[in-house]
Amino acid sequence: MKKLIVLLLALTMVGAAFAQDAKPALTFGLYGDAVANLYDSTSATTGSWSALYSETYFNYKAKDMGFSATTIGSADFFAKVRNWSFYYNVGPVKMLIGKLRETGGARLTSYIDGNGFSTRMANVDNGVELTGTVSGLTASVFVPFGNDDQTVPVDQTYKVAAGLAYAVPNVVTVVGGYRMANKEAWVGADVKAVKGLVARLGYKNVAGTTNYLYATAGSSSLVKGLDLGLDANVNLTASTFGVEAKVEKAFDPYAIGLVASYDNGDGWYKYNGFYVNPYVQMNFAAGDVILGVTYDFASGDIAIPLECEISF
């Protein structure tokens, strides 16, 4: 942590010397997520902590350059530096170096959970990424240098990843990429032609492992007062599938909702049957509190999770 602070201070002085007109700024933010099971039928206990997670963001920005870092932990916010990067812009090209967690602009996510449909180009790896954007076309290349914490095996060091994205404004964004490290290729489309509707679909292949088709859709404006979502995927290799639906009604600052899913042993949902979670949510300026009841039809397990998220 001391090294991180020293580096941030050094970058501040560099910005003052070389980018005085850019008004360099050093900021930070915090995200915390705590889940407690008020009741869990699997252990017949009450008041057990299910999860405690925190992220702290440090950002320095000046003209054409900057630095960012994220620490993660539980009760200790600074337990581990998850990722950090130094970037520099040269015209339309952005160069990043560090322990990177970057999508390269070529990764789609699901509407309900925000899960990524493909692996990040730089998946918390040490290396360099170059990203350039011209006339709606974004191209990225990532070269890993290996990690001192051994999160990248030796045989994956220097195996590059590349991604492309092409955007037709207000119509569609098409993405695709390939990672040599795990022999993963993907293509997808984010359809923007219908105002207020999120619609994404695509395909992912991990050589010798899985072939996935995926789709997601959602809207908080097509039906007044309702937030509707649907995620679905098919594992063509294992002949498994999963589907998840969400409906939420807002009564600002409160909301009530239901998330339900079904799968037949799919690797993303993992319930192997029906699963439902009705919930009540209270929103406030810096986050929300969610009280739900989950029921797994296959196992008969019941839990009453209480979740609190806060960020600034």
GUFIKOL-110107 format. One line per 5 residues: number of its first residue (from 1); their letters; for each residue y, x, z of C-alpha. Coordinates in steps of 0.25 Angstrom, whole numbers, plus 5000, padded with zeros to 4 digits. Layout:
residues N
NUM	A	Y/X/Z  ...
This chain:
residues 312
1	MKKLI	5000/5000/5000  5009/5012/5003  5007/5017/4989  5010/5003/4983  5024/5003/4991
6	VLLLA	5027/5017/4987  5024/5014/4972  5033/5001/4973  5045/5009/4978  5043/5019/4968
11	LTMVG	5043/5009/4957  5056/5003/4963  5063/5016/4962  5058/5018/4947  5063/5004/4944
16	AAFAQ	5077/5007/4950  5078/5020/4942  5073/5015/4928  5076/5000/4928  5088/4998/4936
21	DAKPA	5093/4986/4927  5080/4979/4929  5082/4976/4944  5069/4981/4949  5062/4971/4959
26	LTFGL	5051/4973/4969  5044/4960/4973  5031/4956/4980  5023/4943/4982  5012/4938/4990
31	YGDAV	5000/4928/4987  4991/4924/4998  4979/4914/4997  4971/4910/5009  4959/4900/5010
36	ANLYD	4953/4895/5022  4941/4886/5022  4943/4875/5033  4929/4871/5031  4917/4878/5023
41	STSAT	4904/4871/5023  4896/4884/5018  4898/4890/5032  4902/4877/5040  4915/4885/5045
46	TGSWS	4929/4881/5046  4942/4890/5045  4936/4901/5037  4944/4909/5028  4939/4909/5014
51	ALYSE	4949/4918/5007  4962/4926/5010  4969/4933/4999  4983/4939/4997  4991/4946/4986
56	TYFNY	5004/4953/4987  5012/4957/4974  5022/4968/4973  5030/4969/4960  5041/4978/4955
61	KAKDM	5048/4975/4942  5059/4982/4935  5063/4983/4920  5050/4985/4912  5042/4990/4923
66	GFSAT	5036/4986/4936  5025/4987/4947  5016/4976/4953  5005/4977/4964  4996/4967/4971
71	TIGSA	4990/4969/4984  4979/4959/4989  4972/4956/5002  4969/4945/5012  4976/4946/5025
76	DFFAK	4981/4960/5021  4990/4957/5009  4990/4972/5005  4975/4975/5006  4973/4980/4992
81	VRNWS	4982/4983/4980  4975/4974/4969  4983/4978/4957  4996/4985/4954  5003/4989/4941
86	FYYNV	5015/4996/4935  5020/4990/4922  5030/4995/4912  5035/4987/4900  5038/4994/4887
91	GPVKM	5044/4984/4877  5033/4973/4875  5022/4982/4882  5019/4981/4897  5011/4993/4903
96	LIGKL	5004/4991/4916  4997/5002/4924  4990/5001/4938  4979/4992/4944  4981/4980/4935
101	RETGG	4977/4966/4936  4982/4961/4922  4978/4950/4912  4985/4957/4900  4990/4943/4897
106	ARLTS	4977/4939/4891  4970/4931/4902  4969/4916/4904  4967/4909/4917  4962/4896/4922
111	YIDGN	4971/4884/4926  4965/4880/4939  4961/4893/4946  4969/4903/4937  4956/4911/4935
116	GFSTR	4957/4921/4924  4948/4918/4912  4946/4933/4909  4947/4946/4917  4960/4953/4918
121	MANVD	4963/4964/4908  4966/4973/4920  4958/4967/4931  4964/4975/4943  4961/4988/4936
126	NGVEL	4969/5001/4935  4974/5004/4921  4985/5001/4911  4988/4989/4904  4997/4987/4892
131	TGTVS	5002/4973/4888  5011/4970/4876  5017/4957/4871  5023/4954/4857  5025/4941/4850
136	GLTAS	5016/4933/4859  5005/4943/4859  5001/4950/4872  4991/4962/4871  4986/4970/4883
141	VFVPF	4977/4982/4885  4972/4987/4899  4966/5001/4901  4959/5003/4915  4959/5016/4922
146	GNDDQ	4949/5012/4932  4951/5009/4947  4951/5018/4959  4945/5006/4967  4934/5006/4957
151	TVPVD	4936/4991/4952  4934/4996/4938  4921/5003/4936  4921/5017/4929  4915/5011/4916
156	QTYKV	4926/5002/4915  4937/5012/4916  4946/5013/4904  4940/5000/4897  4952/4993/4892
161	AAGLA	4956/4978/4892  4964/4971/4881  4970/4957/4880  4978/4949/4870  4986/4936/4871
166	YAVPN	4994/4929/4861  5004/4918/4864  5009/4907/4855  5020/4901/4864  5017/4887/4869
171	VVTVV	5004/4886/4861  4993/4896/4866  4991/4910/4871  4978/4917/4866  4972/4928/4875
176	GGYRM	4960/4938/4873  4956/4951/4879  4944/4961/4881  4941/4970/4893  4932/4982/4891
181	ANKEA	4929/4983/4906  4920/4971/4907  4919/4968/4892  4927/4955/4893  4933/4948/4881
186	WVGAD	4941/4935/4882  4950/4925/4873  4958/4913/4877  4969/4904/4874  4980/4898/4883
191	VKAVK	4984/4885/4876  4999/4881/4879  5001/4871/4868  5001/4859/4878  5012/4860/4888
196	GLVAR	5008/4859/4902  4993/4862/4899  4986/4875/4902  4974/4876/4893  4966/4889/4891
201	LGYKN	4953/4893/4886  4945/4905/4882  4933/4914/4881  4928/4926/4889  4917/4936/4887
206	VAGTT	4912/4946/4896  4902/4954/4888  4888/4953/4894  4892/4944/4905  4899/4931/4902
211	NYLYA	4906/4922/4891  4916/4912/4896  4923/4900/4890  4935/4895/4898  4945/4885/4898
216	TAGSS	4956/4880/4907  4967/4869/4907  4977/4863/4916  4990/4856/4918  5000/4852/4929
221	SLVKG	5008/4843/4919  5000/4836/4910  4997/4825/4920  5009/4823/4929  5006/4828/4944
226	LDLGL	4992/4833/4941  4988/4848/4939  4975/4848/4931  4966/4859/4928  4953/4862/4921
231	DANVN	4945/4876/4920  4932/4878/4913  4923/4889/4909  4910/4891/4902  4901/4904/4904
236	LTAST	4894/4905/4891  4885/4916/4896  4880/4909/4908  4881/4895/4903  4889/4891/4915
241	FGVEA	4903/4883/4916  4913/4879/4925  4924/4869/4925  4936/4867/4936  4946/4855/4936
246	KVEKA	4958/4853/4945  4968/4842/4947  4980/4843/4957  4990/4833/4960  5003/4838/4966
251	FDPYA	5012/4831/4977  5022/4843/4979  5020/4851/4987  5006/4845/4989  4994/4844/4979
256	IGLVA	4980/4838/4979  4970/4843/4969  4955/4844/4966  4948/4856/4959  4934/4854/4954
261	SYDNG	4924/4862/4947  4910/4863/4941  4902/4874/4936  4887/4877/4934  4887/4891/4940
266	DGWYK	4899/4897/4932  4905/4910/4936  4919/4905/4938  4917/4893/4947  4904/4897/4954
271	YNGFY	4901/4884/4961  4890/4879/4952  4893/4865/4953  4904/4856/4957  4916/4860/4966
276	VNPYV	4928/4852/4970  4940/4856/4978  4950/4845/4982  4963/4851/4988  4977/4848/4994
281	QMNFA	4988/4858/4991  5001/4860/4998  5011/4869/4990  5023/4877/4996  5033/4887/4991
286	AGDVI	5024/4899/4992  5010/4893/4990  5001/4882/4994  4990/4877/5004  4977/4870/4998
291	LGVTY	4967/4863/5006  4954/4859/4999  4940/4854/5000  4930/4861/4991  4916/4856/4988
296	DFASG	4905/4863/4981  4895/4853/4975  4884/4863/4973  4883/4869/4987  4890/4858/4994
301	DIAIP	4900/4867/5001  4913/4861/5006  4925/4869/5010  4939/4866/5014  4948/4877/5010
306	LECEI	4962/4879/5014  4970/4888/5004  4984/4894/5006  4992/4902/4995  5005/4908/4997
311	SF	5013/4917/4988  5027/4922/4986
